[in-house]
Amino acid sequence: MRNSTLGFLLLIGCGTSEPTGPETLPDLEVPPPPDNGVQVITPIVRDLQPGTDYEICTWTDSIVDVQTDIRSTIGFQTEPPGHHVILFYTLDKQPPGTSRVCTDTDMASFRYLSGNGANGELNAAPGDLVFRMPPGAQLVVNHHYLNASDQVLEGQALINVNYADDGVYTPSGATAIVDTAIELPIGRSTHDISCTLDRQMKFWYFIPHMHRWGTNITVDTVRSGEKQRLFDTVWEESFTFHPPELRQDPAAPMVMNAGDKIEIHCEWNNDTDKVLNFGFEMCVGFGQFVDDAGLGNLACNNGSWGTF
């Protein structure tokens, strides 16, 4: 992957109707910033080469000195080549405005808050749930670009972060069931992921995720030895940004216990002339859960659990 050329342009706005500051691409939608929150406009990412995949990390100047709760985020990107804009926090702070192709070391220091995949898509925590940041956390934006065209492109992202009003809230945790080592050969292929839970999780939200070369995905749970199918989806390219969803009232979540399993089966048709690695294609189950036990965010990568 070739590094892109980054020009630093960052805006943090709060409660103003006429934000000023960075240059924006003509096709980036720029809504008013939130009344109670912040707006981040990322640098323009230039020189996105054909057939390449870029994940860019931008450290903002928003650093909280007390525990801070987020109720929702709304994300926007230039399309193409925008794929997602995700909000993380980190305690391993960098100078505000630092923006670069994300490294494994960077991602290991991040903790997931909220993600948005399509322009104007709202990700809101239901009920009394919030996306929680500890004191000292710095907001970081991960903006992802996939250039599947034969043209050199440029991209940009924006995210509105809406803070919670005063009150008593329960944090929402996130989990991803994934295998980052996948490699799709040319033509048709399949892949299976199985993850055994090592603790209880109370899911209120779950989705499958693939990209444009996906043809079918199934997601099963095995709870107390009984298998239940959550998804058996003939994949459409539009599902990359608007996948089928399982949503439940956080007061009555889908409870999975230690020893239960999540099994994912993915099928693809790679009609390109090259092997596709993770990033250009994916096989993922993503869930959010009621984190009343303080678990934080957890990922199961090829059967092994860790934080994210």
C-alpha positions, 0 to 999 in steps of 0.5 A: 500500500502506498502512503497518501499525502496528508494535508492537515486540516482539522476543525473542532466546533461546538454549538456554532451554526457557521463553522469556519476553518479547514478547506473541505472538498466540494462533495463533503456534506458539512452540517452545523456542529452539535449544540452539546458536543464537537464537530471534527473535519479531518484533513483532505486525503489526497493521492488515493491510488487505484486499487488501494485501501487506506486507513487514516488516523487523525488525533483531535484537540478534544481531550477530556479532563473528566469522564465524558459520555457520548449519546450519538455520532453522525458521520459523513464522507466523500463517496467514493472512496469513503468506507467508514468514519469511526470515533475512538479514544486513546490515553496514549495522546499525540499532538493534536492534528497528527494525521497518518496512515494508521499503524498496528501500534496506533490501533492497539492504543485505541478504544472504540466509541462509535462508528458510522458507515454512510453519509448522515448515518446516526449511531445512537445509544438507546435507553440509558446507554452511552459511549463512555470516555475516561478522564484524560482521553483524547478523541481520535478519528479513523477514516477509511478509504477504498479506491476500487476505481481506476482513477486517482481520488481524494477523500475527506470525513466529518463526524458530529459527536453529541454528548450526553446531558447530565444524568445516570447512564450505563456504558455500551460495549462493543465487540467484533468477531473477525479474522484479520488474516483472511486472503481471498484468492481469485474466483469463489472462496469461503471462510469460517470463523468461530469464537467462544465467549470467555465471559457473559455479554448482553447484546442489544445490537448485532450486524454482519459485515462484508464488502462488495465481493461478498455473496453470502454470509451466515451468523449463528449463535450456539447457546447452551448447546443450542444453535440459533441462526441470526443471519443468512443473507444473500449479500448485496453491495449496498449492505456494506453501508446498510447491513441487516440488523438485529436490535433488541431493547437493552432491558431485554438483550440477547444474553450469551454466557461464557462457553457459548459460541458465535460462528460466521460463514462467509462466501465471496466471488473475487472477480478481480485479478489479484488476491484481496486481503483484509481491509479490501474484503472482510468477514465480520460480526459486530455487536454492541452490548450492555456493559454493566460489568465494565468489560470495555470493548473486546475483539475476537480475532481468529478465536483469540480475545483482546481489547479494541 
